[in-house]
């Protein structure tokens, strides 16, 4: 059965975005190199994908490498690039078998041909899956996303008067997905770090102290429960004000 044919629980977010923060600090607490924390972070991601899918989430978008991360020490960047290749070879078969569709979003111009080929293979080999859509944001930035969308719209000849929000959204990196309902950041920081600036305009935010490698099903359930308690108004009138008082 196609996942979209299954009735959805309206109290579960359809699209969850996650800033997977805290890998380096997790490793440092154990006197290990930062790349070891990133490896544990990949394991945590695989667990999280299936946990979110089990709870009825249709889309999961994770921030793996920002356009600003190139400023990190060269050995860490090199280790991250190698880790991506290892992760694809180690986990792709499992993810494909679990019904996960994989997409990579971001600027691919700065990565190696080998890495681009691995991404393209991952996308092709999972394109038929419908259980959950996993988008990995790599060399991604929210400002880059808006700039590239404008450039592509201009190249397509979109007239300025026709370039409204709906038109521009079709050129954004996540044009295939609804905007995130729930935005989670692990690791204790309370900022979005240039992630999904356009798409998260009306997302509900949950910040947790938990470092990403330790993020588990208990944390996922807590985040979804927090989401359920929010009154999503999209700039409208609070629900309680719609109910006549004192009649």
SVG drawing of the C-alpha trace seen along z (x, -y; Angstrom):
<svg xmlns="http://www.w3.org/2000/svg" viewBox="-25 -43 68 48">
<polyline fill="none" stroke="black" stroke-width="0.4" points="0.0,0.0 1.3,-3.5 1.9,-5.3 -0.1,-8.3 -3.2,-6.0 -3.1,-5.3 -5.2,-7.5 -3.1,-9.9 -3.2,-10.8 -3.7,-14.6 -1.9,-15.1 1.3,-13.7 3.5,-16.1 3.6,-15.2 7.1,-16.7 9.8,-16.9 13.0,-18.8 16.0,-18.1 19.3,-19.9 21.4,-17.0 23.7,-18.8 26.1,-17.6 28.2,-14.9 31.5,-16.6 30.6,-17.2 29.4,-13.7 32.8,-12.4 34.8,-14.9 33.0,-13.7 34.4,-10.3 37.9,-11.5 37.4,-10.4 38.0,-12.3 35.1,-14.3 34.7,-12.0 33.8,-9.2 30.9,-11.3 29.8,-11.8 29.9,-8.0 27.6,-7.5 25.4,-10.3 24.9,-8.3 23.8,-5.3 21.4,-7.6 20.0,-8.9 19.2,-5.4 17.4,-4.6 15.5,-7.9 14.3,-7.4 12.5,-4.2 11.2,-5.6 9.7,-8.6 8.2,-6.4 6.7,-4.1 4.9,-7.1 3.4,-8.2 5.8,-10.9 5.8,-11.1 8.9,-13.4 12.1,-13.7 14.6,-16.3 18.0,-16.4 20.8,-19.0 24.0,-16.9 26.4,-19.5 25.9,-23.2 27.4,-25.5 29.3,-27.1 30.8,-23.8 33.6,-24.1 35.2,-26.4 35.8,-23.5 39.3,-21.9 40.2,-20.2 40.7,-16.8 37.2,-16.9 35.7,-17.9 37.7,-15.2 36.5,-12.7 32.9,-13.8 33.1,-13.3 34.5,-9.8 31.9,-9.0 29.1,-9.8 30.6,-7.3 30.8,-4.7 27.3,-5.4 25.9,-5.0 27.6,-1.6 26.8,-0.4 23.2,-1.6 21.7,-2.1 20.5,1.5 18.8,1.4 17.1,-1.9 15.9,-0.8 14.6,2.4 12.8,0.4 10.9,-1.6 12.9,-4.8 13.2,-7.1 16.4,-9.1 17.0,-12.5 20.0,-14.8 19.3,-18.6 22.0,-21.2 24.7,-22.6 26.5,-19.6 29.1,-21.7 31.7,-21.6 31.7,-17.9 33.7,-15.3 32.4,-13.3 32.6,-10.2 30.4,-11.6 27.9,-13.0 27.7,-9.5 27.0,-7.9 24.2,-10.3 22.7,-9.8 22.9,-6.0 21.1,-6.3 18.4,-8.4 17.9,-6.1 17.8,-2.9 15.2,-4.2 13.0,-6.3 10.2,-3.7 9.9,-3.7 6.9,-5.3 7.1,-4.6 9.0,-7.8 10.9,-10.4 14.3,-11.1 16.0,-14.3 19.6,-14.8 20.6,-18.5 24.3,-18.5 26.3,-21.6 23.0,-23.4 22.1,-26.8 18.7,-28.5 20.1,-31.7 21.7,-29.7 18.3,-28.0 16.5,-31.2 19.2,-32.6 19.3,-29.5 15.5,-29.5 15.5,-33.1 18.2,-32.3 16.3,-29.3 13.1,-31.3 14.9,-34.0 16.5,-31.4 13.0,-30.0 11.8,-33.5 9.4,-34.0 8.2,-37.6 8.7,-39.7 5.0,-40.3 4.4,-36.5 7.0,-35.7 4.9,-35.3 5.4,-33.0 3.8,-30.0 5.8,-30.5 9.1,-30.8 8.3,-27.7 8.4,-25.6 12.1,-26.4 13.1,-25.7 15.2,-22.7 12.4,-21.0 9.7,-21.8 8.6,-18.2 7.7,-18.3 5.2,-20.2 6.7,-22.8 8.0,-21.3 5.4,-21.1 7.9,-20.3 11.5,-21.6 13.8,-19.9 17.3,-20.9 19.3,-18.7 22.4,-19.7 21.1,-22.5 21.5,-25.4 18.4,-27.5 18.9,-28.8 18.2,-27.5 21.6,-28.1 20.5,-29.0 18.4,-25.8 15.2,-25.9 14.7,-29.6 11.9,-29.8 10.2,-26.5 10.1,-26.9 8.2,-30.1 5.3,-28.4 7.0,-25.4 6.7,-24.5 10.1,-24.4 11.4,-22.0 14.9,-22.4 16.4,-19.7 19.6,-19.4 20.1,-15.8 23.2,-15.3 22.3,-13.8 24.0,-10.4 21.8,-9.9 18.6,-11.0 16.2,-8.1 12.5,-7.1 11.8,-8.7 13.0,-12.0 11.0,-11.6 7.8,-10.9 8.5,-13.9 8.9,-16.2 5.7,-14.9 3.8,-15.3 5.1,-18.9 3.9,-19.4 0.4,-18.1 0.1,-20.7 0.7,-23.6 -2.1,-25.8 -1.1,-26.2 -2.6,-29.5 -0.5,-30.5 -1.0,-34.2 -4.7,-33.8 -6.9,-34.1 -6.0,-31.9 -8.5,-29.0 -9.7,-30.0 -10.7,-33.4 -13.0,-31.8 -15.1,-30.4 -17.8,-32.8 -17.2,-33.6 -19.7,-34.3 -22.8,-33.5"/>
</svg>
